[in-house]
Amino acid sequence: MTPPSPLSRLDLNLLVLLLGAAILWFVPAGMKSYGIYVISFWLVMSIAAMGLNLTLGYAGLKSLAQAAFLGIGAYTTALMTAKGGIAGPVWSWPLAFLASGALTFLAGILLGFPALRVKFHYLAFVTLAFATLMFLIFRNEQWLTGGVYGFPNIPRPTLFGVKLLNDLAFFRFLLVVTLALSVAMWWLLRSPWGRAFMALRENPLRAASLGVNLRSYTLLAFAIGAGYGGFAGALYAPMVEFIDPAPFAISASFVLLLTVVVGGQGYFLGPFLGAAFSYVLPEMLRVTGGYYLLVYAALVLALLLVSPQGLLGLVEKLRERRRVKAAQAMRDASKVMLEARP
Amino acid sequence: MSARDHLARGAPMLRVENLSKHFGGIRAVDDVTFEVNEGEILGIIGPNGCGKSTLFNCILGQLQPTDGRVTLGGEEITGLFPADLNRRGVSRTFQLLQVFPNLTVRENLILAGQEHVGSMMSRLFGPRDAGLGTAAEKMIGFFNLGHLADSKAGGLSYGQQKLLDAAMAFMAGPRLVLLDEPAGGVNLTMLASLKERLRAINREQGATFVVIEHNMDFVMSLCDRVIVMAEGKVLATGTPDEIRADPAVIEAYLGH
């Protein structure tokens, strides 16, 4: 038998998601603020990677601009919620969050237009150009973003009249938002839209001949993926309370790409695993001192050599191997029986 | 009731008028005119490179014809995009296998119908199967794919994938289906089953078919009428029996 399709596997994923969220609610209780920061950062980057996983993993559109969307979201939220931002009066965080998502959604549509004309690595270069442009704006337009001096004093959101200054409280708030965004993504992927996105990845020509509007779905895949980058940015800014252009540079877009690939493109839980690999593992490897980059690079190389489909691809491969072995055992058994027959 | 009895039983559904497609100096399709009546099964045969596939691609919007026009039920459809054509009830299969390997058989079928029901919004917030669960189930049963319904399409045998490919073309209840070499690479047992299924759909849904095929037995036993093409032109048109007896056809194609 062939393995179940990614779509039927999605229901199990929701269960894992809910269980994981319940466990994570309690995990950091005894942690110091550094530990809480690391897992908060992991959640934020998981959201950004989830968006890229939709664009790249499900719809098959090569994008190298996810960190730029993260930046747009972060600066939008900073400008809207902090004193001294050009957006005038201080807006509440939920509004800034929605604005960050909406703005990146629109930017994603714009970036999606080239994707209607160019494919594969050509498309990757177009998105790379966009990421470069955004980084230059973050760095050089000092009047807007603070440039290399950064943007300080980004306030934490206020919930039910309580400002989330406590790191644990902010983490739990982050966890709830992450869960909500994950469930929304889960719903999207199991809807007919999700099926159309996958069709876009697997065979656009055939999809078009079945009435799938390639234009709409391509733009949507870009826009929703970018929107998740914007949402992640809106969470990132108040988490760190100070932003500068560095985390939104081209290299950061590459790390997000690595995150999606390492986790497993087109696997729902891939971004969470991948983000743990790209953002948590390096922190843990710090104990190895100067060797940590070396160890990390070796791990990435080894994984991608063994399983180009990432960590979850590796799991599926092992499961497949067990199934093949079982089938072979059955064949061998029946062969003995057949040969025993006169 | 044999397929022959359906001859000329309806009004013209598809009309191709003076269609030409030139690639540089090569006239791949040269002034081709024919029509397909409602409910008819029309076969197009001809040696390799005679322009059959180019003709298909011009009708289906994959290529822009150099000259000529195509009408569907009296309405001009020349040069429309494949997705637009599909939404007007024109469906197709491809010469090479074109299923979605990482979706299950069921998902492939639902995908083939989902863009024809509801709106973009209902496709996001509505039911997961777009309300096509029963229709897909019926199609799975009809093409004897029941035991494979939840397997990935990529894991099916070639013949089974061909059946799925054909089944997908019928999910949206099309008026006109263009089949590009449906029998290519399919074993004899599967071929008989495919032919019988195509006939049944033609009878029950009243769908009109145009079939490009190399397998002569398959074409002659399936089609009401056959067009023979050679070097981009229509060489002969007639019932399978007339075609078999036509000296020009024997010379150009059957004789070898």
Chai-1 contact restraints between the chains, C-beta under 6 A:
chainA,res_idxA,chainB,res_idxB,connection_type,confidence,min_distance_angstrom,max_distance_angstrom,comment,restraint_id
A,T2,B,S151,contact,1.0,0.0,6.0,A-B,restraint_1
A,T2,B,K152,contact,1.0,0.0,6.0,A-B,restraint_2
A,T2,B,G155,contact,1.0,0.0,6.0,A-B,restraint_3
A,S5,B,L103,contact,1.0,0.0,6.0,A-B,restraint_4
A,S5,B,T104,contact,1.0,0.0,6.0,A-B,restraint_5
A,S5,B,E107,contact,1.0,0.0,6.0,A-B,restraint_6
A,S5,B,K152,contact,1.0,0.0,6.0,A-B,restraint_7
A,L7,B,E107,contact,1.0,0.0,6.0,A-B,restraint_8
A,R190,B,R128,contact,1.0,0.0,6.0,A-B,restraint_9
A,S191,B,L124,contact,1.0,0.0,6.0,A-B,restraint_10
A,P192,B,Q114,contact,1.0,0.0,6.0,A-B,restraint_11
A,P192,B,R123,contact,1.0,0.0,6.0,A-B,restraint_12
A,P192,B,A130,contact,1.0,0.0,6.0,A-B,restraint_13
A,W193,B,R123,contact,1.0,0.0,6.0,A-B,restraint_14
A,W193,B,L124,contact,1.0,0.0,6.0,A-B,restraint_15
A,R195,B,L111,contact,1.0,0.0,6.0,A-B,restraint_16
A,A199,B,F100,contact,1.0,0.0,6.0,A-B,restraint_17
A,A199,B,L111,contact,1.0,0.0,6.0,A-B,restraint_18
A,E202,B,F100,contact,1.0,0.0,6.0,A-B,restraint_19
A,N203,B,F100,contact,1.0,0.0,6.0,A-B,restraint_20
A,R206,B,Q98,contact,1.0,0.0,6.0,A-B,restraint_21
A,A208,B,P82,contact,1.0,0.0,6.0,A-B,restraint_22
A,A208,B,A83,contact,1.0,0.0,6.0,A-B,restraint_23
A,S209,B,P82,contact,1.0,0.0,6.0,A-B,restraint_24
A,S209,B,N86,contact,1.0,0.0,6.0,A-B,restraint_25
A,S209,B,R92,contact,1.0,0.0,6.0,A-B,restraint_26
A,L210,B,A112,contact,1.0,0.0,6.0,A-B,restraint_27
A,G211,B,A83,contact,1.0,0.0,6.0,A-B,restraint_28
A,G211,B,N86,contact,1.0,0.0,6.0,A-B,restraint_29
A,G211,B,R87,contact,1.0,0.0,6.0,A-B,restraint_30
A,G211,B,E115,contact,1.0,0.0,6.0,A-B,restraint_31
A,G211,B,H116,contact,1.0,0.0,6.0,A-B,restraint_32
A,V212,B,E115,contact,1.0,0.0,6.0,A-B,restraint_33
A,N213,B,A83,contact,1.0,0.0,6.0,A-B,restraint_34
